[in-house]
Every structure is written in C-alpha cells, then in structure tokens.
Amino acid sequence: MPELAETVSSTLAAYYEEVRDRVHALVGPLSTEQIWRKPYPYGNSIGHLLLHLTGNLNHYIGAGIARTGYVRNRALEFTDASKLTKAELLKNFDSAVEMVATTIRKQSEADLLSSYSDPTEPKSDSHFTVFFRMAAHAYHHTGQIIYLAKEVVK
C-alpha cells in the first residue's frame, strides 16, 4: 500500500496547488481595492476570504499536523480592517498552500491514517480526512471568489 499512500499524497498536494493557481487567476486582474470591496452587505470580500483560507490551512494543517505553532484568530479573518495589499494576501496564501503541499507529500501511509485531534473540534479524524476536508473547504471558498470576482468588476 505504500504506492497508494504516495498516490494519495501527491494527488492531494497537487490539488491544493491547483486551487492556489485558480485563486491567482481570479485575483490577478483585480486591484487591491476590488479585492476588499464587498458587493453585498451580508457577504465577505475576496480579501477576507483569502485571510480565512490562509488561517484555516495554517490552523488545521499547519498547527494540527505540521506542528508549526500557528495560533489562529478566526474572527479577525472576517473583520480585519488593515486591508493588506493583493501581493501580501497572495504571498501569505501561497505560503500556507506551500506548507500544506510539503506536509502532505511527507505523509506515509501510517501518517495519513494517524489520528488527528483538535481541541476546538468535537470529533477526531485521520490526517487524510483533515487534508480532504480542508481541500473541499478551500474550493468552496474559491467558488465564492469566482462569483465575487465577477461582481467587483461591474
């Protein structure tokens, strides 16, 4: 089964890199001002979604699996008023994705199956489950970025 673990790890890592590339394609043509624009009063800006995705990956995979020591402030991901530049947002997001891809590629079969426990979450899962769920979460918000990118250029 080592071949399966290697296939799973390389496929998952490549998926995160595809998400990163998709985000870059969507955000690239936008200005920093457009990234922080909220087209609707009830939603998020692209900037806040990027902060959230970066925080999510750094928390669940960075702190939880790679043991980076990252400390998350989830509420600030949606309220931060500092309005980082597009370059800063993407640099931080890229660093998180790179950390995730590197961590995934280091996983053995035993690592993928090993237990993951987060005191902020009521359930315990395997590392594989966390990698899989966070990939789905990342693309869920990428879908929102797809929509928002169309709205902010109107």
C-alpha positions in Angstrom: 0.0 0.0 0.0 2.9 2.5 0.1 2.1 3.2 -3.6 -1.4 4.1 -2.7 -0.2 6.5 0.1 2.2 8.1 -2.4 -0.6 8.5 -5.0 -3.0 9.9 -2.4 -0.4 12.3 -1.1 0.8 13.5 -4.5 -2.8 13.9 -5.8 -3.9 15.9 -2.7 -0.8 18.1 -2.8 -1.3 18.8 -6.5 -5.0 19.6 -5.8 -4.1 22.3 -3.3 -1.6 23.8 -5.8 -4.4 23.8 -8.4 -6.6 25.7 -6.0 -3.8 28.2 -5.4 -3.4 28.7 -9.2 -7.1 29.1 -9.7 -7.2 31.8 -6.9 -4.3 33.6 -8.6 -6.1 33.5 -12.0 -9.2 35.0 -10.4 -7.5 37.6 -8.2 -4.7 38.6 -10.6 -6.7 41.0 -12.7 -8.2 42.7 -9.7 -6.9 45.7 -7.8 -6.3 45.7 -4.1 -9.4 48.0 -3.8 -11.5 45.5 -5.7 -10.3 42.6 -3.5 -11.5 44.4 -0.4 -14.9 45.5 -1.9 -17.9 43.8 -0.6 -20.6 43.8 -3.3 -23.2 42.8 -0.8 -23.6 44.0 2.8 -24.2 40.4 4.0 -21.2 38.8 2.5 -17.4 38.8 2.6 -14.8 40.4 0.4 -12.3 38.4 -1.5 -9.7 39.8 0.8 -11.4 38.4 3.9 -11.9 35.0 2.2 -8.2 34.9 1.4 -7.4 35.7 5.1 -9.9 33.0 6.1 -8.4 30.4 3.8 -4.9 31.2 4.9 -5.9 31.0 8.5 -7.8 27.7 8.0 -4.9 26.0 6.3 -2.4 27.3 8.8 -4.6 26.2 11.7 -5.8 22.7 10.7 -2.8 21.5 8.7 -0.1 23.8 9.9 -0.7 23.8 13.6 -2.6 20.5 13.7 -0.4 18.3 11.6 2.8 20.1 10.7 3.1 21.4 14.2 4.1 24.9 13.1 2.8 26.6 16.2 0.4 28.8 14.3 -2.2 30.4 16.6 -5.4 31.3 14.8 -7.7 34.3 15.3 -10.6 33.2 13.2 -12.8 36.2 14.0 -10.2 38.5 12.7 -10.1 36.7 9.4 -13.5 38.2 8.7 -13.1 41.6 10.4 -9.5 42.6 9.8 -9.6 46.2 8.6 -5.9 46.5 7.7 -6.6 45.7 4.0 -3.4 44.1 3.1 -2.3 44.6 -0.4 -3.1 42.0 -3.1 0.6 41.0 -3.1 0.6 40.4 0.7 -2.6 38.5 0.7 -1.4 36.2 -2.1 2.1 35.8 -0.6 0.5 34.6 2.7 -1.9 32.3 1.0 0.9 30.9 -1.2 3.0 30.2 1.9 0.1 28.4 3.5 -0.5 26.3 0.4 3.2 25.5 0.1 3.3 24.4 3.7 0.2 22.2 3.1 1.6 20.6 -0.1 5.0 20.0 1.6 3.3 18.5 4.7 1.1 16.2 2.5 4.0 15.0 0.4 5.8 13.9 3.6 2.9 11.7 4.8 3.5 8.0 4.9 0.6 5.5 4.9 0.7 5.4 8.7 0.8 9.2 8.8 -2.3 9.5 6.6 -4.2 7.1 8.8 -3.0 8.5 12.1 -5.4 10.2 14.4 -5.9 13.9 14.3 -7.5 15.7 17.2 -8.2 19.4 17.5 -9.4 20.7 20.9 -11.6 23.3 19.1 -13.4 20.5 17.2 -15.7 17.9 18.8 -14.5 15.0 16.6 -11.3 13.2 15.9 -10.3 12.2 12.4 -7.4 10.9 10.5 -4.8 13.2 8.8 -6.2 12.1 5.5 -9.7 13.2 6.4 -8.4 16.6 7.5 -6.5 17.1 4.2 -9.6 16.0 2.3 -12.0 18.3 4.2 -9.7 21.3 4.0 -9.3 20.8 0.2 -13.1 20.8 -0.1 -13.3 23.9 2.2 -10.7 25.7 0.1 -12.6 25.1 -3.1 -15.9 26.0 -1.6 -14.5 29.5 -0.9 -12.8 29.5 -4.3 -16.3 29.2 -5.7 -17.3 32.3 -3.7 -14.2 34.1 -5.0 -15.2 33.2 -8.6 -18.6 34.8 -8.1 -17.2 37.8 -6.2 -14.5 38.5 -8.8 -17.3 38.9 -11.4 -19.3 41.2 -9.1 -16.5 43.6 -8.1 -15.6 44.5 -11.7 -19.1 45.7 -12.5 
